[in-house]
Amino acid sequence: MSAAIDTAMVLAAGLGRRMRPITDTLPKPLVEVGGRAMLDHALDRLVAAGIPRAVVNVHHLADLVEAHVRPRAAPAIAISD
């Protein structure tokens, strides 16, 4: 029997070069699709799958990503810079 997945890694550190000029001032994970940030779509799917923790790696405009996820109740988030 395999162990349940309890932590996921969300890759959110790209520069978003192909999405410029939008990503000059907004990190790619915070670009909205369907009225919500792409990062929120991913994190909500983890919650729906029953994964209680996520590690979000950041780089480009990291402070904006960190501020965005700070108020989330679920999943529990650790930042990897």
C-alpha positions as CSV (number, residue, x, y, z in Angstrom):
1,M,0.0,0.0,0.0
2,S,1.4,3.4,-0.9
3,A,1.4,6.4,1.5
4,A,-1.1,9.2,0.9
5,I,0.4,12.4,-0.6
6,D,0.3,15.1,2.1
7,T,2.5,17.8,0.5
8,A,2.7,19.2,-3.0
9,M,5.2,21.4,-4.7
10,V,3.9,24.3,-6.8
11,L,6.4,25.8,-9.2
12,A,5.8,29.6,-9.3
13,A,9.2,31.1,-9.9
14,G,9.3,31.6,-13.7
15,L,10.1,35.0,-15.2
16,G,7.1,34.8,-17.6
17,R,9.1,36.2,-20.5
18,R,6.6,35.1,-23.1
19,M,3.8,37.0,-21.3
20,R,5.6,40.4,-21.3
21,P,4.7,43.2,-20.8
22,I,2.1,41.8,-18.3
23,T,4.8,40.0,-16.3
24,D,7.0,43.0,-16.0
25,T,5.1,44.1,-12.9
26,L,3.0,41.0,-12.1
27,P,4.4,37.5,-11.6
28,K,3.1,34.9,-14.0
29,P,1.4,32.8,-11.2
30,L,-0.8,35.9,-10.4
31,V,-2.0,36.5,-13.9
32,E,-5.7,36.0,-14.0
33,V,-7.4,33.3,-16.0
34,G,-11.2,33.2,-15.6
35,G,-11.1,36.0,-13.1
36,R,-8.7,34.2,-10.7
37,A,-5.0,34.0,-10.4
38,M,-3.4,30.9,-12.0
39,L,-1.8,30.1,-8.6
40,D,-5.2,30.0,-6.9
41,H,-6.5,27.6,-9.5
42,A,-3.6,25.2,-8.7
43,L,-3.9,25.6,-5.0
44,D,-7.6,25.1,-5.0
45,R,-7.2,21.8,-7.0
46,L,-4.7,20.6,-4.3
47,V,-7.3,21.3,-1.6
48,A,-10.0,19.5,-3.6
49,A,-7.6,16.5,-3.9
50,G,-7.2,16.4,-0.2
51,I,-3.6,17.6,-0.1
52,P,-3.2,19.7,3.1
53,R,0.2,21.3,2.5
54,A,1.9,23.0,-0.4
55,V,5.4,24.4,-0.9
56,V,5.4,27.3,-3.4
57,N,8.7,28.2,-4.9
58,V,9.1,31.8,-5.8
59,H,11.6,34.0,-7.5
60,H,10.4,36.8,-9.9
61,L,8.5,39.4,-7.9
62,A,8.4,36.9,-5.0
63,D,7.1,39.4,-2.5
64,L,3.8,39.7,-4.5
65,V,3.3,36.0,-4.6
66,E,4.0,35.7,-0.9
67,A,1.6,38.4,-0.1
68,H,-1.0,36.8,-2.3
69,V,-0.9,33.4,-0.6
70,R,-0.5,34.7,3.0
71,P,-4.3,35.0,3.7
72,R,-5.2,31.6,2.4
73,A,-6.5,29.1,5.0
74,A,-5.9,26.0,2.9
75,P,-3.7,24.5,1.9
76,A,-1.0,25.3,4.5
77,I,1.7,27.0,2.5
78,A,5.5,27.1,2.9
79,I,7.5,29.4,0.7
80,S,10.7,28.2,-1.0
81,D,12.8,31.1,-2.3
